[in-house]
Amino acid sequence: MMSTSYRHLTINEREKIMILLAQGKKQAEIAKALGRSSST
């Protein structure tokens, strides 16, 4: 059985997401900027 490791978003990542959302960025663009999956 494969084990998947999950990581919570850090405070810095959350702040960056809020800034990018305010700039009108799309979910996929934000995920790419953070180096995360767009489903995170």
LOBA-983657 format. One record per residue (C-alpha): residue number from 1; y, z, x. Coordinates in nm, 3 decimals. Layout:
REM LOBA-983657
{atom NUM; {Y; Z; X}}
...
//
This chain:
REM LOBA-983657
{atom 1; {0.000; 0.000; 0.000}}
{atom 2; {0.342; -0.094; 0.136}}
{atom 3; {0.608; 0.172; 0.156}}
{atom 4; {0.971; 0.082; 0.093}}
{atom 5; {1.248; 0.291; 0.243}}
{atom 6; {1.563; 0.338; 0.036}}
{atom 7; {1.905; 0.456; 0.149}}
{atom 8; {2.187; 0.583; -0.067}}
{atom 9; {2.529; 0.427; -0.032}}
{atom 10; {2.758; 0.621; 0.199}}
{atom 11; {3.105; 0.735; 0.099}}
{atom 12; {3.252; 0.465; 0.326}}
{atom 13; {3.039; 0.198; 0.158}}
{atom 14; {3.147; 0.319; -0.186}}
{atom 15; {3.514; 0.306; -0.082}}
{atom 16; {3.470; -0.046; 0.055}}
{atom 17; {3.303; -0.153; -0.271}}
{atom 18; {3.598; -0.019; -0.473}}
{atom 19; {3.845; -0.207; -0.252}}
{atom 20; {3.648; -0.533; -0.271}}
{atom 21; {3.609; -0.502; -0.649}}
{atom 22; {3.986; -0.448; -0.680}}
{atom 23; {4.031; -0.770; -0.480}}
{atom 24; {3.817; -0.953; -0.735}}
{atom 25; {3.515; -1.005; -0.510}}
{atom 26; {3.180; -1.084; -0.670}}
{atom 27; {2.874; -0.862; -0.641}}
{atom 28; {2.698; -1.103; -0.403}}
{atom 29; {3.005; -1.120; -0.177}}
{atom 30; {3.030; -0.742; -0.163}}
{atom 31; {2.660; -0.706; -0.084}}
{atom 32; {2.691; -0.958; 0.199}}
{atom 33; {2.995; -0.776; 0.341}}
{atom 34; {2.800; -0.448; 0.339}}
{atom 35; {2.476; -0.600; 0.466}}
{atom 36; {2.297; -0.478; 0.152}}
{atom 37; {2.093; -0.633; -0.125}}
{atom 38; {2.305; -0.745; -0.419}}
{atom 39; {2.078; -0.539; -0.644}}
{atom 40; {2.185; -0.215; -0.474}}
//
